[in-house]
Amino acid sequence: MSVDFENEPVPAMTPRRVGRKLDLRMLYALAAVAAAVVVLILCMTIFFNVSSVEVRGVSLYSDDQIINVGGIYEDMNLVRTDTARAEKRLMDNLVYIDEVKVSKSYPSTVVIDCKEAVKAADIEFEGGYYVLSTSGRILEANNPTPTGGIPIITGFKFYTAQDLIDKGNELTDEEIFAYRAAGAELRSEDNYSDKIINDLIAELIEQGYENVKTIDISSRANIMLNIDNRLDIKLGSSADIGYKLSYFKAVMGKLADNYEGTLIYNGSENGVSAIPKDKYLGKPTFAKDPEKTDADSSSSEETNPEDGSVNDTGDDSSQAENNGLDNGGQTDNGYDGGYDNGGWTDNTWDNGQYYDNGGWADNNWDNGQYYDNGGGYDYTYDGGGYGW
């Protein structure tokens, strides 16, 4: 009798066999997790302990100072080391560090890369000097004397929390001083001059300016620099600082090494005026108005042969006109709104820029830059003197 094994049904897997396979898989998984936990514990306790700390890029502080302030010590676990916390501790406590990066180098080294602060300028404020870094942080506060070898910034007003005081906040002197204390970010009262200073210093460094003695920011519309105590540079407003400085540098490259005088920015179309020291008077020298006839001139003007001054014999019959509509003055034949404080230069309505529409030489609105292309005594961008 033959047995047909091929057609014999295969016995089904019993529930016991299925459960046994599941138990083995779970056991393997639990064993793997347990092994990972053990390894992690070993890594965080026994393995990867710090055995060395490498400090780079700093000379003003010792390695021990950096390590201690950063909170790094030998035998601490490298895996658990909080690098972000160490960086914050260093930046908050060591003002002469501008940038810091703390990293781990396995199996057992911590690397601290520092960038030291560089003194950029002294800010004169209320009789003291505040050392500013190139990154815009205060390094030293209220020094009695300038540092030397860096520019002195005048006309800058620190933030004094006046807006908070006006809202009723009562602040102590210490709380107000904290806004300009060592380690604080530069902040101005107008919340704008600080940005101008930072941008200006960055451009001066990038373009390689040397021997900058002073930076006057008393007026944001009339920023002035002094180079080597022989060149006064009038930047005008803070707009396009980088372009203006590059233009001035090109002009300075054409001047003699011992040249002394004033450089004035006249706009992108008119360039820079270079006025020798012995010629610059701080205001225009008046010439005869080309639009007046000789008869008009003789009837309205009288020249003093001794000092060359001009007397105004117009409607007000005096040298110093204080009237609104002055139709007889050498200075301004236009409507100056009564803002002429006397003399033959109107330095009120035009903010002292002397750009009167009908004045001494050009009748142009020249923004006080005196570039009249052929007229008075201006040494400017008129094709005849010192202009580029």
C-alpha positions in Angstrom: 0.0 0.0 0.0 1.6 3.3 -1.1 1.5 6.5 0.8 1.0 9.8 -1.1 3.1 12.3 0.9 2.8 15.0 -1.7 -0.9 15.3 -1.2 -0.7 15.0 2.5 -1.7 18.3 4.2 1.0 20.4 6.0 0.1 20.7 9.6 -0.6 24.3 10.6 1.9 26.3 12.9 0.7 26.0 16.4 0.1 29.1 18.5 3.0 28.0 20.8 5.5 28.3 17.9 4.3 31.8 16.9 4.6 33.0 20.5 8.1 31.6 20.8 9.3 33.5 17.7 7.8 36.8 19.0 9.4 36.3 22.4 12.8 35.9 20.7 12.4 39.1 18.7 11.4 41.1 21.7 14.2 39.7 23.7 16.7 40.7 21.0 15.2 44.2 20.8 15.4 44.6 24.6 19.0 43.4 24.6 19.9 45.9 21.9 18.3 48.8 23.9 20.0 47.7 27.1 23.3 47.6 25.3 22.8 51.1 23.9 21.9 52.4 27.3 25.0 50.8 28.9 27.2 52.3 26.1 25.6 55.7 26.5 26.1 55.6 30.3 29.7 54.6 29.8 30.2 57.4 27.3 28.8 60.0 29.7 30.6 58.8 32.7 33.8 56.9 32.0 34.5 57.3 28.3 35.2 60.7 26.5 36.3 62.6 29.5 38.1 65.9 28.9 41.8 65.5 29.2 42.9 68.7 27.3 41.6 72.2 26.4 43.1 74.0 23.4 42.8 77.8 23.4 43.4 79.7 20.1 43.5 83.3 19.0 43.8 85.2 22.3 46.8 87.0 23.9 45.1 89.5 26.3 43.9 86.7 28.5 45.7 83.6 29.8 44.6 80.1 28.8 43.6 79.5 32.4 41.4 82.6 32.5 39.6 81.5 29.3 39.2 77.9 30.6 37.9 79.0 34.0 35.5 81.6 32.7 34.2 79.2 30.1 33.5 76.7 32.8 35.6 74.0 31.2 37.7 71.7 33.5 39.5 68.4 33.1 37.7 65.1 33.7 34.3 66.7 32.8 32.5 64.6 30.3 32.9 65.7 26.7 29.5 64.4 25.6 27.7 66.4 28.3 29.8 69.6 27.8 27.5 72.6 27.0 29.4 74.5 24.4 26.8 77.2 23.9 26.8 78.0 27.6 30.6 78.2 27.6 30.5 80.7 24.7 28.0 82.9 26.4 30.0 82.9 29.6 33.1 84.0 27.8 31.3 86.7 25.8 29.5 88.1 28.9 32.5 88.3 31.1 35.5 89.0 28.9 34.9 92.2 27.0 38.1 92.0 24.9 36.7 88.9 23.2 34.6 89.8 20.2 33.8 86.3 18.9 34.3 82.8 20.4 33.6 79.3 19.2 33.8 76.3 21.6 33.9 72.9 19.9 34.5 69.3 20.8 37.3 67.2 19.4 36.7 63.5 20.3 37.8 61.6 22.1 38.9 64.0 24.9 39.7 67.6 23.7 37.8 70.9 23.9 38.8 73.6 21.4 38.1 77.3 22.2 38.7 79.6 19.2 38.7 83.3 20.1 38.8 86.6 18.2 40.1 89.4 20.2 38.5 92.8 20.2 40.3 95.6 18.3 40.2 99.2 19.6 38.6 101.3 16.9 38.0 104.7 18.4 37.6 106.8 21.6 34.2 108.4 22.0 34.4 111.7 24.0 31.3 112.0 26.2 30.7 114.2 29.2 34.4 114.6 29.9 35.3 110.9 29.6 36.5 108.6 26.9 34.9 105.4 25.9 36.9 102.9 23.9 34.9 101.4 21.0 35.8 98.1 19.3 35.5 97.4 15.6 32.5 95.3 16.3 30.6 98.1 18.0 31.1 97.1 21.7 32.3 99.3 24.5 35.7 98.0 25.8 36.5 100.6 28.4 34.2 103.2 29.9 34.8 106.8 31.1 38.6 106.9 30.9 40.0 110.2 31.9 42.3 110.5 28.9 42.2 109.3 25.2 43.8 106.0 24.4 46.1 107.4 21.7 46.7 106.0 18.2 42.9 105.7 17.4 40.4 108.4 16.3 38.6 110.5 18.8 34.8 110.8 18.1 33.1 114.0 19.1 29.5 115.0 19.0 28.2 111.5 19.8 25.4 111.2 22.4 25.1 108.0 24.3 21.7 106.5 25.0 20.6 107.8 28.4 17.2 106.1 28.7 15.5 109.5 28.5 12.5 107.9 26.7 12.1 105.5 29.6 12.3 108.3 32.1 9.8 110.3 30.2 7.4 107.4 30.5 7.7 107.5 34.3 10.4 104.9 34.9 12.7 105.6 37.8 16.2 104.6 36.9 19.3 104.9 39.0 22.6 106.4 37.8 24.0 102.9 37.7 21.2 101.6 35.5 21.6 104.5 33.1 25.4 104.1 33.0 25.0 100.4 32.2 23.9 101.4 28.7 27.5 102.6 28.0 29.4 100.4 30.4 32.2 98.1 29.3 30.7 95.2 27.4 27.6 97.1 26.2 26.7 97.5 22.6 27.1 101.0 21.2 23.8 102.8 21.4 23.0 106.4 20.6 20.3 108.7 22.0 18.8 109.1 18.5 19.1 105.4 17.7 20.8 106.2 14.4 24.2 107.8 15.1 25.5 104.5 16.4 24.8 102.8 13.0 26.6 105.7 11.3 29.7 105.3 13.5 29.8 101.5 13.0 29.4 101.8 9.2 32.0 104.6 9.0 34.6 102.8 11.1 34.1 99.6 9.0 34.6 101.5 5.8 37.7 103.3 7.1 39.2 100.0 8.0 38.2 98.3 4.8 39.5 101.1 2.6 42.8 101.3 4.5 42.5 104.8 5.9 45.4 105.7 8.2 46.1 108.4 10.8 42.5 109.4 11.2 42.7 111.8 14.2 39.1 112.9 14.8 35.6 112.1 13.6 33.0 114.8 14.3 29.4 113.6 14.2 27.8 116.7 15.9 25.6 117.0 12.8 24.6 113.8 10.9 24.2 116.0 7.8 27.8 117.4 8.1 30.1 114.6 9.2 33.8 115.6 9.3 37.1 113.8 9.6 40.6 114.9 10.2 43.5 113.0 8.7 47.0 113.4 10.1 46.2 116.9 11.5 46.6 118.3 8.0 43.4 117.3 6.0 39.9 118.2 7.0 37.4 116.0 5.1 33.8 117.1 4.9 31.7 114.0 4.1 28.3 115.7 4.3 25.5 113.4 5.2 25.8 109.7 6.1 24.4 108.6 2.7 26.8 106.5 0.5 29.7 106.7 3.1 31.6 104.0 1.3 31.4 105.7 -2.1 32.4 109.0 -0.6 35.4 107.7 1.2 36.6 105.9 -1.9 36.3 109.2 -3.8 38.2 111.1 -1.2 41.0 108.5 -1.1 41.4 108.8 -4.9 41.8 112.5 -4.5 44.2 112.2 -1.6 46.3 109.9 -3.8 46.9 112.9 -6.1 47.8 115.4 -3.5 51.4 116.0 -2.2 52.3 114.1 0.9 52.6 117.4 2.9 49.4 119.0 1.4 47.3 120.8 4.0 43.8 121.9 3.4 40.1 120.9 3.2 38.4 118.4 1.0 34.7 118.9 0.4 32.3 116.4 -1.2 30.2 118.2 -3.8 28.0 115.4 -5.0 28.4 112.5 -7.4 28.3 114.8 -10.4 30.7 117.4 -9.2 33.2 115.4 -7.3 35.5 116.6 -4.5 36.9 120.1 -4.0 40.5 120.4 -2.5 41.0 123.8 -0.9 44.5 124.7 0.4 44.7 125.6 4.0 45.8 129.2 3.3 42.8 129.7 0.9 40.0 128.1 2.9 38.1 130.6 5.0 35.2 128.4 6.1 32.8 130.5 4.0 32.8 131.8 0.4 34.6 134.9 -0.6 32.1 137.1 -2.4 32.6 138.3 -5.9 30.7 140.8 -8.0 27.3 139.5 -9.0 27.6 139.0 -12.8 23.9 139.7 -13.3 24.1 143.2 -11.9 25.1 146.1 -14.1 27.8 148.5 -13.1 25.2 151.1 -12.4 23.2 148.8 -10.2 26.4 147.8 -8.4 27.5 151.3 -7.8 24.1 152.4 -6.5 23.6 149.4 -4.2 27.1 148.6 -3.0 30.0 150.5 -1.5 33.3 148.9 -1.0 35.6 149.8 1.9 39.0 150.1 0.5 40.7 149.3 3.8 39.1 146.0 4.6 37.3 145.1 1.4 33.9 144.8 3.3 30.7 145.4 1.6 28.0 147.7 2.8 24.3 147.0 2.0 22.5 150.2 0.9 19.3 148.5 -0.1 15.9 148.9 1.4 17.1 148.7 5.0 20.1 151.1 4.4 22.4 149.1 6.7 25.2 146.6 6.3 23.4 144.0 8.4 20.0 143.3 6.9 17.4 141.7 9.1 14.4 142.3 6.9 12.4 139.6 5.1 12.5 140.9 1.5 16.0 142.2 0.8 16.2 143.8 -2.7 19.4 145.6 -2.3 22.0 143.4 -0.6 25.2 142.0 -2.0 24.4 138.8 -0.4 20.9 137.5 -1.1 18.6 139.1 -3.7 16.0 136.5 -2.9 13.5 136.1 -0.2 15.2 134.9 2.9 12.2 135.1 5.2 13.9 137.5 7.6 16.3 134.8 8.6 19.4 136.7 7.8 21.1 137.5 11.1 23.1 140.4 9.7 26.2 140.7 7.7 26.7 140.0 4.1 26.4 136.2 4.5 23.0 134.8 5.2 23.7 131.9 7.5 20.3 131.1 8.9 17.6 130.1 6.4 20.3 128.2 4.5 21.8 126.6 7.7 25.0 128.4 7.2 25.6 126.8 3.8 25.4 130.1 1.9 23.3 128.8 -0.9 21.2 131.9 -1.6 19.3 132.0 -4.9 20.7 135.2 -6.1 23.9 135.8 -4.3 27.5 136.5 -4.7 28.5 134.7 -7.8 26.5 131.9 -9.3 22.8 132.3 -8.4 22.7 128.5 -8.1 21.3 126.3 -5.4 24.7 124.8 -4.7 24.1 123.3 -1.2 26.9 125.5 0.2 29.6 123.7 -1.8 30.6 126.8 -3.8 30.9 125.0 -7.1 29.8 127.8 -9.4 31.7 126.8 -12.5 33.2 130.1 -13.0 32.6 132.8 -10.6 33.7 133.7 -7.1 36.7 132.6 -5.1 36.0 129.1 -4.4 38.8 126.7 -5.5 36.3 124.0 -6.4 35.1 121.8 -9.2 34.9 124.5 -11.8 37.6 123.5 -14.2 39.9 126.1 -12.8 41.1 125.0 -9.4 41.8 122.1 -7.3 38.7 120.0 -8.2 38.4 116.4 -9.4 
